Structure formats: C-alpha cells, structure tokens
Amino acid sequence: MIFVALAVVASTAFGVVCERRVDAAQVAAHWTLQLMLYALVPFVSFVNIAHLRITVGAGVGIGVAWVMISCLGLAAWAIGRRWLGLAAPALGALICSVIIVNTGYLGLPTAVAIIGPGALGSAVAYDQLVSGPMLFLGGFGVGAAFGNQAGVSRLARVRAFLTRNPPLLAVVAGLIVPASLVPDPLLTASHVVVAVMLLLGFFAVGVNLSAERREDRAPLLEAPNRQVVLAVVLRLCIAPLLMAGFSSFAVRLPSAYLLQAAMPTGISSLIVGHAYGLDQRLIATIIVWSTAAALVAGLIVAAL
C-alpha cells in the first residue's frame, strides 16, 4: 500500500514540476492521454476480458454495484444541474468523476494490502465487470452527451461515442475471441501496462492540476469548491454506505466489493474528458482530492 501511495504522489508531483518548468509539458500530457486512449487501455481491456470467467455468485454484487453507481451518477447530474448550475462540460466532468472509479490501479493493491491476497479474485471481478463497462458505456456515453467536442446534433454525439471509444471495441473483441488465442504472457504484460498507466495517468493529473491553478493564479492546493466536495462525498462516502447497507440487510457481499466501492475517482475519467472536451481541470482536481483522502484512509486502515 505504501508503494502505491508513493507512486501516486511522485507521478503527480512530477507532472506539476514539468508543467511549471517545461514548455512542452501540456503537449506531453495530451499525447500521454492519446496513448492511453488508443493503445494501452484497449490492450488491457481486450486481454483481461478474453480471460475473464463470470460466476453466478458474483452476479448479485455486480448488479447491485451497477445500480448504485448509476444512482450516484443521476444524483450528481441533478445536483450539478439544478443546484450548482454547471455548464455542460463541467456537469459531464462531475458525473464522470463519480461513476468512473479507480478500482484497478489503486483498488487491486489496496484490497491485497488491507484484506489479504484471498480478496484479489473478488476485487478483479468487480474491476472487470463494474468499473470496466461503466467506463466504456457510462463514462464515454456521458462524455459524448456533455462534451463540447462531441458535435452538436444527437447523431453527431452518437457517432462520437462509437468512434472515440477504442476500449469498447476492445471489450467486444475480448468477448468474441477465445481465451486460447490470447496467451498467458499477454495477460502478464497487461499487468505491467496497468502499472505503467498508473504513473502516466497521475503525471497527466499533475500537469492538468498545475495548469488550472496557474491560470487562475491560485495556490496549487486549496480548499475544494462545492463541485469537488460533492464528487468526493458521493464517491467515497455514499457509494460504500449504499453497498454496505445492501450487504447488511439483503445479501452478504464480498468484503472486496465494499472496499472497491470506496475507491476514488479513476484517472480514466481524464481520458474521457480528453476525448470529448469535458472540464479537464475539474476532473484533475477531483482525482487529486478523492485519491488523497482514499490513500490516507487506506494507510490508516492497513496500519491498524
């Protein structure tokens, strides 16, 4: 757990330093997100979906998680639109920051560190069956609906959803191709790629966060505004409470599911924002605050 925390902090700090001292930092962050969108994320999705095996027992918890995240997304939309009065790119960024969760890069090592190695299977199932489809369908769908670079008409936005969503195509291919055609070394390589994406993603977070704060002539870190507080509360507090409530009064869910429900905003939300023109700076700020809170809580729990 401590190594994951150090990697996150170091990568984000490196992005901040580069943005303030290297002229090409924002260009580098742009191409980093392009690489993740069109190559790294599709590769990881294809390989892992091809090897995924779904059990009936996992189905109940997966279904509950889908309903829970969908309700949180609707709540973010309603509050962001009617109470906060956000413009479409910021509203889409808020919704994506709630429904796209870091259950892979952060959730998997956290489950092993806090619960134990036996929890890894359930944690992977949650990541692949909840967070994966929620990114490809929900996240990219929100981006196409609210982004300012997705077109004007509904047809143009549907076209943007389909053509700027390489991970979805990779998932479909992974469902079709037999696992025997995807050798185990590729699965091992995908684990390495996940670790690389952790570093690349938080580098992009650091660059976007620094650019936002410098443009607003504000300190790098300051008290979060209402949008950030709303996203962090929905993501880190309401989500696990809803899962825990269902587990207590209905069907007992694996502990790994409850932990994954409490993970922070996923860095893949930056990829969605980049593809469709959402508010990248708001996304980066929410990622930083939600990740910081989750890491502190995880380190405390692991120590105890």
C-alpha positions in Angstrom: 0.0 0.0 0.0 2.8 2.4 0.9 4.4 1.8 -2.5 1.2 2.6 -4.4 0.8 5.8 -2.4 4.4 6.8 -3.1 3.9 6.1 -6.9 0.8 8.3 -7.0 2.4 11.2 -5.1 5.6 11.0 -7.1 3.9 10.9 -10.5 1.6 13.7 -9.7 4.4 15.8 -8.4 6.5 15.1 -11.5 3.6 16.3 -13.6 3.3 19.5 -11.6 7.1 20.2 -11.9 7.1 19.5 -15.6 4.1 21.8 -16.2 5.8 24.7 -14.5 9.3 24.2 -15.9 9.0 22.5 -19.3 7.2 24.3 -22.1 6.1 21.1 -23.8 4.5 19.6 -20.6 0.9 20.1 -21.7 1.7 18.7 -25.1 3.3 15.7 -23.5 0.2 15.2 -21.2 -2.0 15.4 -24.3 -0.1 12.7 -26.1 0.1 10.6 -22.9 -3.7 10.6 -22.8 -3.9 9.8 -26.5 -1.6 6.8 -26.0 -3.7 5.5 -23.1 -7.0 6.0 -25.0 -6.0 4.4 -28.3 -3.4 1.8 -27.2 -2.8 1.0 -23.6 -6.4 0.9 -22.2 -7.7 -1.1 -25.3 -4.9 -3.7 -24.9 -5.5 -4.2 -21.2 -9.3 -4.4 -21.7 -9.0 -6.9 -24.6 -6.6 -9.3 -22.8 -8.4 -9.3 -19.4 -11.9 -9.6 -20.8 -10.8 -12.6 -23.0 -9.6 -14.4 -19.9 -12.4 -13.3 -17.6 -14.7 -16.0 -16.2 -18.0 -14.9 -14.7 -19.6 -16.9 -11.8 -23.2 -16.8 -10.7 -22.2 -15.8 -7.2 -20.6 -12.7 -8.3 -23.6 -11.6 -10.3 -25.7 -10.2 -7.4 -23.0 -8.0 -6.1 -22.1 -6.8 -9.6 -25.7 -5.9 -10.3 -26.0 -4.0 -7.0 -22.9 -2.1 -7.8 -24.2 -1.1 -11.3 -27.4 0.1 -9.8 -25.6 2.0 -7.0 -23.2 3.8 -9.4 -26.0 4.6 -11.8 -28.0 6.2 -9.0 -24.9 8.2 -7.9 -24.4 9.4 -11.4 -28.1 10.6 -11.6 -27.7 12.3 -8.2 -24.5 14.1 -9.5 -26.4 15.2 -12.6 -29.4 16.5 -10.7 -27.4 18.4 -8.1 -24.9 19.7 -10.6 -27.6 21.0 -12.9 -30.2 22.3 -10.6 -28.2 23.4 -7.5 -24.7 24.2 -8.9 -25.9 25.4 -12.3 -22.9 23.8 -14.1 -22.3 24.2 -17.8 -22.4 21.0 -19.8 -18.6 20.3 -19.9 -18.3 20.8 -16.1 -21.5 18.8 -15.5 -20.2 15.9 -17.6 -16.9 16.1 -15.7 -18.7 15.9 -12.4 -20.7 12.9 -13.4 -17.7 11.1 -14.8 -15.8 11.8 -11.6 -18.5 10.0 -9.7 -19.1 7.0 -11.9 -15.5 6.2 -13.1 -13.7 4.6 -10.2 -10.1 3.7 -9.6 -10.7 0.0 -8.8 -7.8 -1.2 -10.9 -4.6 0.8 -10.4 -5.5 1.6 -6.8 -8.3 -0.8 -5.8 -6.5 -4.1 -6.5 -3.3 -3.4 -4.5 -5.4 -1.9 -1.7 -7.6 -5.0 -1.5 -4.5 -7.2 -1.1 -2.9 -4.8 1.5 -6.0 -4.4 3.7 -8.0 -7.6 3.3 -5.4 -10.1 2.0 -4.4 -12.0 -1.1 -7.6 -14.0 -1.0 -9.6 -10.9 -1.8 -7.8 -10.3 -5.1 -10.2 -12.6 -7.2 -13.3 -10.7 -6.0 -11.5 -7.3 -6.4 -10.6 -8.2 -10.0 -14.2 -9.4 -10.8 -15.5 -6.0 -9.5 -13.0 -4.1 -11.5 -13.6 -6.0 -14.8 -17.4 -6.3 -14.5 -18.4 -3.0 -12.9 -15.7 -0.4 -13.5 -14.7 -1.6 -16.9 -18.2 -1.5 -18.5 -19.1 1.7 -16.5 -16.1 3.4 -18.2 -16.7 2.1 -21.7 -20.5 2.6 -21.7 -21.3 5.1 -18.9 -18.2 7.3 -18.9 -17.8 7.6 -22.7 -21.6 8.0 -23.0 -21.5 10.9 -20.6 -18.6 12.4 -22.4 -20.4 12.2 -25.8 -23.5 13.7 -24.2 -21.9 16.7 -22.4 -18.6 17.3 -24.1 -18.0 20.4 -26.2 -16.0 18.5 -28.8 -18.6 15.7 -29.5 -20.7 17.5 -32.0 -24.0 19.4 -31.8 -26.7 17.1 -33.1 -27.7 13.8 -31.3 -26.5 11.8 -34.3 -23.1 13.5 -34.2 -22.8 12.7 -30.5 -23.7 9.1 -31.0 -21.1 8.9 -33.8 -18.6 10.4 -31.4 -19.4 7.8 -28.7 -18.8 5.0 -31.2 -15.7 6.3 -33.0 -13.8 7.7 -30.0 -14.3 4.7 -27.8 -11.5 2.2 -28.6 -11.8 0.5 -25.2 -15.4 -0.5 -26.0 -14.3 -2.1 -29.3 -11.5 -3.9 -27.4 -14.1 -5.3 -24.9 -16.3 -6.6 -27.7 -13.3 -8.2 -29.3 -12.3 -9.8 -26.0 -15.8 -11.3 -25.6 -15.7 -12.8 -29.1 -12.1 -14.1 -29.2 -11.5 -17.4 -27.3 -9.1 -17.2 -24.4 -6.9 -19.9 -26.1 -6.0 -17.3 -28.7 -4.8 -14.8 -26.1 -1.7 -16.4 -24.5 -0.9 -16.0 -20.8 2.2 -13.9 -21.5 -0.1 -11.2 -22.8 -2.0 -11.3 -19.6 1.2 -10.9 -17.6 2.1 -8.0 -19.9 -1.2 -6.3 -19.2 -0.4 -6.2 -15.5 2.8 -4.4 -16.3 0.9 -2.0 -18.6 -1.5 -1.3 -15.7 1.4 -0.2 -13.5 2.7 2.0 -16.3 -0.7 3.6 -16.7 -0.8 4.4 -13.0 2.4 6.5 -13.5 1.3 8.0 -16.8 -2.2 8.8 -15.6 -1.1 10.7 -12.5 1.5 12.5 -14.5 -1.3 13.9 -16.6 -3.3 14.7 -13.5 -0.3 16.7 -12.2 0.0 18.7 -15.4 -3.7 19.5 -15.7 -3.9 20.4 -12.0 -0.9 22.7 -12.2 -2.2 24.4 -15.4 -5.6 25.1 -13.8 -4.1 26.6 -10.7 -1.6 28.7 -12.6 -4.2 30.0 -14.9 -6.4 31.0 -12.0 -3.4 32.4 -10.2 -4.3 30.3 -7.2 -2.3 28.0 -4.9 -1.6 24.5 -6.1 -3.8 23.0 -3.4 -6.6 24.9 -1.6 -9.9 24.1 0.0 -12.1 22.2 -2.6 -15.1 24.0 -4.0 -18.7 22.7 -4.0 -18.3 20.6 -7.1 -15.2 18.8 -5.7 -16.8 18.3 -2.3 -19.9 16.8 -3.9 -17.9 14.4 -6.0 -15.8 13.3 -3.1 -18.7 12.7 -0.8 -20.7 10.8 -3.4 -17.6 8.7 -4.4 -16.0 8.0 -1.1 -18.9 8.1 1.4 -22.3 7.5 -0.2 -21.2 4.7 -2.5 -19.7 2.4 0.1 -22.5 3.1 2.5 -25.1 2.0 0.0 -23.1 -1.2 -0.7 -22.7 -1.9 3.0 -26.4 -1.3 3.6 -27.4 -3.8 1.0 -24.9 -6.3 2.3 -26.2 -5.9 5.8 -29.9 -6.2 5.1 -30.1 -8.3 1.9 -27.3 -10.5 0.5 -23.9 -10.6 2.1 -21.3 -9.2 -0.4 -17.6 -10.0 -0.5 -15.5 -7.5 1.5 -13.5 -6.7 -1.6 -16.7 -5.3 -3.2 -17.3 -3.0 -0.3 -13.7 -1.8 -0.5 -13.8 -1.3 -4.3 -17.0 0.8 -3.9 -15.0 3.2 -1.7 -12.2 3.8 -4.2 -11.6 7.3 -5.5 -12.2 8.8 -9.0 -10.4 6.9 -11.7 -7.8 8.5 -13.8 -9.6 7.1 -16.8 -12.0 10.0 -16.4 -9.2 12.2 -17.7 -9.1 10.1 -20.9 -12.9 10.5 -21.3 -12.6 14.3 -20.8 -9.8 14.5 -23.2 -11.7 12.6 -25.9 -14.9 14.6 -25.7 -14.0 18.0 -24.3 -15.1 17.9 -20.7 -13.7 20.1 -18.0 -10.3 18.5 -17.6 -9.2 20.8 -14.7 -12.3 19.9 -12.6 -11.6 16.2 -13.3 -8.0 16.5 -12.3 -8.9 18.4 -9.1 -11.4 15.8 -8.0 -9.0 13.0 -8.8 -6.4 14.6 -6.5 -8.7 15.2 -3.6 -10.5 11.9 -3.7 -7.3 10.0 -4.2 -5.6 11.8 -1.3 -8.5 11.1 1.0 -8.6 7.4 0.0 -4.9 6.9 0.4 -4.9 8.4 3.9 -7.8 6.3 4.9 -6.2 3.2 3.3 -2.9 3.7 5.1 -4.6 4.2 8.4 -6.7 1.0 8.0 -3.7 -1.0 6.8 -1.6 0.2 9.7 -4.4 -0.9 12.2 
